[in-house]
Amino acid sequence: MDNKHLQEGARAKIASTGQIVEVKRVSEHGFSVVRFQTGGDYMILNDRLESVEQKEVQH
């Protein structure tokens, strides 16, 4: 995934496992720091992440 599509605080999915993670930091060098729902921050390559479409909530 191109880092232009990644934003801090956004959610992303790890392509190989399907796990949803929160993007904590995006680097210009091709990797991001993500936080797993179970806890812990880890570095992962941007091309291993997929964007998660957030559905709009209508009131």
ChimeraX attribute file (.defattr): number of C-alpha atoms within 10 A of each C-alpha:
attribute: neighborCount
match mode: 1-to-1
recipient: residues
	/A:1	15
	/A:2	13
	/A:3	17
	/A:4	8
	/A:5	10
	/A:6	21
	/A:7	15
	/A:8	13
	/A:9	14
	/A:10	16
	/A:11	20
	/A:12	21
	/A:13	18
	/A:14	19
	/A:15	14
	/A:16	9
	/A:17	8
	/A:18	11
	/A:19	12
	/A:20	19
	/A:21	22
	/A:22	18
	/A:23	23
	/A:24	18
	/A:25	16
	/A:26	21
	/A:27	13
	/A:28	8
	/A:29	9
	/A:30	13
	/A:31	19
	/A:32	24
	/A:33	18
	/A:34	26
	/A:35	19
	/A:36	13
	/A:37	11
	/A:38	7
	/A:39	9
	/A:40	8
	/A:41	15
	/A:42	12
	/A:43	15
	/A:44	15
	/A:45	16
	/A:46	20
	/A:47	14
	/A:48	16
	/A:49	26
	/A:50	19
	/A:51	16
	/A:52	13
	/A:53	9
	/A:54	8
	/A:55	6
	/A:56	6
	/A:57	5
	/A:58	4
	/A:59	3
